Amino acid sequence: MGRAVLILDLVDNPASIARYEAWHRAGAVPPAVVRSIREADVLAMEIYRAGARLVMVMECGPAFDPAAKSAADRADPDIVAWERLMDGMQRAVPGADPAYKWTPAHRIFSLDEQP
């Protein structure tokens, strides 16, 4: 799959944003969540924040399958509990597909493609 860039909004409240960031500090994410991400062939993942907007950048290996990852997440009680916890702090971006929280961003510019 290569690189995936996804966007999501947080509840625009300083306390909620601080809580979200605390849950994402090194060592704070539950081991089952980290394991699930790595087992799905996600090689690297970073989340950036600007205000209440989040941007996730994932580098995925050839075995990464978003549909399989989603199905596995729905069947894993640890991941379901994590997503419920995150749901209280996250909001889909305007115009997002209601079936998904994180919305794929599409590349519109690459310096490598410029003369």
C-alpha positions in Angstrom: 0.0 0.0 0.0 2.8 2.4 0.7 1.9 5.7 2.4 -1.5 6.6 3.7 -2.5 10.0 5.0 -5.7 10.3 7.1 -7.4 13.3 8.8 -9.7 13.6 11.8 -10.8 16.3 14.1 -10.8 16.3 17.9 -13.5 17.7 20.1 -12.4 21.3 20.1 -12.0 21.6 23.9 -8.6 22.1 25.6 -9.2 19.5 28.2 -10.3 16.9 25.6 -7.3 17.6 23.4 -5.0 17.3 26.4 -6.5 14.0 27.3 -6.2 12.7 23.7 -2.5 13.8 23.6 -1.9 12.1 27.0 -3.3 8.8 25.7 -0.9 9.0 22.7 2.3 9.8 24.6 5.1 7.2 24.4 4.1 4.1 26.4 0.5 5.3 27.0 -1.2 3.5 24.1 -2.2 0.0 25.3 0.1 -2.7 24.1 -2.7 -4.6 22.4 -3.4 -1.5 20.2 0.3 -1.2 19.2 0.5 -4.9 18.5 -2.6 -4.8 16.3 -1.1 -1.9 14.3 2.2 -3.7 13.8 0.6 -7.1 13.0 -1.4 -5.4 10.2 2.0 -4.5 8.5 2.0 -0.9 9.4 5.7 -0.1 9.4 5.5 3.4 10.7 2.8 5.7 12.0 2.8 9.3 13.2 0.0 11.6 14.2 0.3 15.4 14.0 -2.0 18.0 15.4 -2.8 21.6 14.4 -5.5 23.0 16.6 -8.2 20.4 16.7 -7.2 18.8 13.4 -5.2 15.6 13.3 -3.2 14.2 10.4 -2.0 10.6 10.5 0.8 9.4 8.3 1.2 5.7 7.9 3.9 3.8 6.0 2.4 0.3 5.2 4.1 -2.8 4.0 2.8 -4.9 1.1 0.6 -7.1 3.4 -1.4 -4.2 4.7 -5.1 -4.6 3.9 -7.4 -1.8 5.3 -10.5 -3.9 5.1 -8.9 -6.9 6.9 -7.5 -4.5 9.5 -10.9 -3.0 10.0 -12.6 -6.4 10.4 -9.9 -7.6 12.8 -10.4 -4.4 14.9 -14.1 -5.0 15.1 -13.5 -8.5 16.4 -10.9 -7.6 19.0 -12.3 -6.5 22.4 -9.1 -4.5 23.3 -9.4 -2.5 20.1 -13.1 -2.0 20.5 -12.5 -0.6 24.0 -9.7 1.7 22.7 -12.0 3.0 19.9 -14.8 3.6 22.4 -12.4 5.6 24.6 -11.2 7.6 21.5 -14.8 8.2 20.3 -15.4 10.7 23.1 -12.5 12.8 21.9 -12.7 12.5 18.1 -15.0 13.8 15.4 -15.0 13.0 11.7 -14.1 15.9 9.4 -16.9 17.7 7.6 -18.0 15.8 4.5 -16.5 12.5 5.7 -17.9 9.2 4.9 -20.1 8.4 7.9 -18.8 4.8 7.9 -15.3 5.9 8.8 -13.8 8.2 11.5 -10.4 8.8 9.8 -10.8 10.2 6.3 -8.2 9.5 3.6 -6.4 12.6 2.3 -5.5 12.5 -1.4 -2.1 13.9 -2.6 -2.5 16.8 -4.9 1.2 17.9 -5.1 4.5 16.2 -5.2 7.8 18.0 -5.6 9.2 15.0 -7.3 6.7 15.5 -10.2 7.7 19.1 -10.8 10.3 20.0 -13.5 
